[in-house]
Amino acid sequence: MGDILFLAHRMPFPPDRGDKIRSYNLLKALTDLAPVHVGCFGDTPGDFEHESELAAVCASYALLPRKKSMVRAGAEAVLSGKPVSLTAFEDVKLAHWVERTITEKNIQTIFVFSGQMGQYVPADFHGRVIVDLCDVDSAKFEAYAKDGSAPRSWIDAREGKLLASVEDRLAQRADHTLLVSDAEADLFRSRVKNTLTCNISVVRNGIDTIFFDPQNIVPQGEFAANNGPNLVFTGQMDYAPNIAAAERVMDRLLPKIRDRFPGAIFHLVGRAPVARLTRRDGEPGIRVWGEVPDVRPFLAAADLVVAPLEIARGVQNKVLEAMAMARPVLLSPEAATGIDATDGKHFAIGCDDADLILKAVALLGDGPASLIMAAAARRYVSEHQGWSAMLRPLVEICGYDASEADRNAA
């Protein structure tokens, strides 16, 4: 069946944020099918510290530092008429490596992880092309533009319009275009020009329930010193939807929750918090931790995990992680998208601020009910959201049959 060329906009190791968790698990699954050659970028020194792990799983690789600033990418994008997010990942060295790898290796399949990397697929490549968009980035930028103010809203509107064209062209080019949920797939179908010439499939996110197992984790020690209750939000904290969700808790939800529970503390746990979040650390009921070595002790110690995102694309790993850690989870309808669990049984959905406050107070005030929900959440993800089950469709998508894939994995 030949080798696979895997192109990712970020180094898949370590799998410590949403997109990297997905690319890491996709890469592992693909290496069970065939030799895989990986081309990707490293954003931080920490990415390069894990280069040996990348080398251990692939047949060859190119890991390049992404040095282009967003200011430079923006200027180049304006001059070229391209989206900024594509220009930011445009690199001559990687393009040459891709060309050389296709020439020298028996590449039969190119697997593109995230639309930014579609620019590296040669026009004359005649093998199988699979594009994992994950979610519809163009729609995300359109939402930013709608909710933002000038001049940023103009930039986001331009990005959304240009990305929509790029996504459509990729879908027409690819043998399979993958989205992370049925909702994202339906949204994408509504935006492409000709669905008859596109093969759009869903490969959902999973969760490693062995790694995220509360039985193996000691809860974060400082939480025990709080009168509580302790509310936790996790995520990449320079990402606009996460910033907005955190500020929603701080400004609109927490004060009302503290009216009922004066000792309630909101713990913000995640990498790279922006200045306007770090400045809030130490305000009544607010603790900004920033990056931590391991998020699991914080989840294990939480009385309630909250995810009130107002813009959310795809399946939220933060929600699956909290559910796997057997914690009660309160989330917005947007954050629940793509997770086929039941509101009121496996997690609680609040439709607006008032509803989120009401349900937070109810869960925090009823310990037995919260524990029942938490246990049901753990059972749900263990039975329905494991990565092996979620990625099983890759066998057919990549052109293998199940028996051949099992032989290769063995």
C-alpha angles and dihedrals in degrees: 000000000000131000131308126235110209117197118190130174091219133036106263092222129113097028094216104128135045102266093039092050090056096044091047093054093043090052092050091050093048093052087061088061104044144334108297128209113200130207115183147137131249117218101185139026086252090064091058092049086069096050092111090059090054091048091051096060104038136064092230137342148190115212109183130181113245101226101161111112121222089243091057092042090051093051092048091047093054091050094046099039091235131129114271092232091059094044090051089062098041109119129165093206093056091046090054091047091052092050092048093047093051090049097046102034132056094252110176098159132039113199111197115199110201125000094262090074097053088090089074096062106104115235090229096051108122101186130092118300121199120184120195105197090173090200138356104277094181091060090050092056090046088055091050090051093049094050098037136075133240135312092019092046090057091053092049092047090053091048092050093050095048094043091052089060092047092050091049092051091048091051091051090048098045128084087214131015113198129206128184099236143016089250092055091045092051090047091051093048088054090055104044118091098229120020091181090071095044128080104206119183138173124236108174128209118259137197134233100234092183092058093040097051117135091206090069099045132082109218118245107278101219092059090066090061091060121089083221154141096212120212118193134199120183133190149092099311100203089061111106099227091049092048091051092048092050092050089048089059094044098046107027110021110029098057091056092044090051090053085068098030108029092185095055114131126195111214116201108201120181149096125283103004110195120243095258088060098043089052088063093062109116096024112130108295096357127114120175109196101173118196116002130188092240128012094199098082089053092051091046091054096046121112088198133008113210130200108170097164116167093192114039129157124196126340117338110231090196089064094048091048093052091047091049089052088057096245127144107252128205115193146159122255088253092056091049093058113123096016109104095204124127124260110236093020109053098015139347124251122204115198096201140358095281092049092047091051092047093051094043091054091046094051094044091048096050110056097177093051091048092052091049090052092046093052091048090051091054092049092048097054092041092054102036113019108051115137095235091059094043093052099043091100088066089079093066094033090057092048100255129124120231096252092051091049091050091052092051092048090051 
